[in-house]
Amino acid sequence: MYYAFIENGKINGAGQCKCLTCENIEISQEVFENISLYAYQNGEIVYVGEPIPTDEEQRQNRAVAYQAEVDPITAHIERLRDEAEIDAAKIAELIAERTKKVEEIKALYPYKE
């Protein structure tokens, strides 16, 4: 992964940068305060704002999110399956909701390629 500094909409203040692996760039403190951190990911320069989390950190973030948001849906599905009269339509609806929630969590906490 490569990092570039963006100032006034220009990469490294030059408008075009053929190489994002520039080293030994000196930036004054007053200029630095007006610069945002960007990263080169999947062929694009994207704003990261803070360091990109590691895959292990993302696994932990996903685990917390699954426990808080997915597990309650799974428990609800199991309770409905335990009832004398099973409401198949409601179970199917909850399964779809759970699948959507899992995809949202994966998108929110992506792994590096």
N, C-alpha and C positions, 0 to 999 in steps of 0.2 A: 504494500500500500504506500502511496506517495502522498505527501502533504504539500499544499501550496497556500500562500497567504493571498487573500483577496482584499484589495483596497480600492474603493471607488469603482467597483465592478471590473477591475482589471487584475489579472493574475500577476502576482509579484510586482504590481504597479506598472507593468510594461504593456498590457493589452494583449500580448500573445506570448506564450512561453512554450518553446519547443521541447523543453526538458523540465519535468517537475522534480527532478532529483538534485536540484541546485544545493550546494553546500556553502557554508561560511557566509551566509547573507547577514549583514548587519543592518538592524533597523533601530532607529532612535525610539526612546520610550514614548514620546508623544505620538509618533506614527503608529507604534505598536498598539496603543490604546484604541485606535480606530480600525484595527484589522480583525477580521473574523477567521477562525480556523476552518478550512475546508479539506476534504479528502478526495482522492481519486479512487472511485469504486465502480466496477463493472463498466469501465469506459466513460464514466461521467465524473464531473467534479460536483460533489455534494457537500452541503453544510453539515458539519458534525457538532459544532458548538462545544463539544467536550470530547475526551478520548473515546475512541470506539471500543465498546466492551469486548472482552474475549469470549470465545465460545463457552468456556466454563461459566462465566458470569451470565451469559444468555441462558444456559441450561438452568441455572439457579433462578433467574428471573421467570423463566417459563414454568418451573416447578411451583413457584409461589403463586403465579397467575392461575395455573391449572387447579391448584388446591382451592383457591378462593373463588374461581368462576366456573370451572368445569365439574369438579367433584360434587357440588350441590345438585347440579342437573342430573348427574349419574345416580346420585342417591334418590332423587325424585323418581327417576325411571324405575329403579329397583323397587321402590315402595309401590308404584303402580302395578308392577308385574306380580307383586305378592298379594294383591287384592283378589277377592273371590271372582269379581267380574272385571276382566282386564279391558281397559280402554285403549285399544290398539291405535286409534287415531291420535290420542293424546301422547302416547309413547312415541309414535313416529314423529310427531311435532317436536317433542323434546329431544329426540335423537338428532333431528335436523338442526335444532338450536345449538346443541352441544358441538356438532361438527362445525358449524359456523363460528362458534366461540373459539374452538381449537385453531382454526385457520386465522382468526383475528390475532390470537396470541402469537402464533408463528410469525405473522407479518410484523407484529409489534416488537418482537425479540428475535430478529433473524440471526442465523449463523453466518460466519465468514465463508466465502467460497473456498 
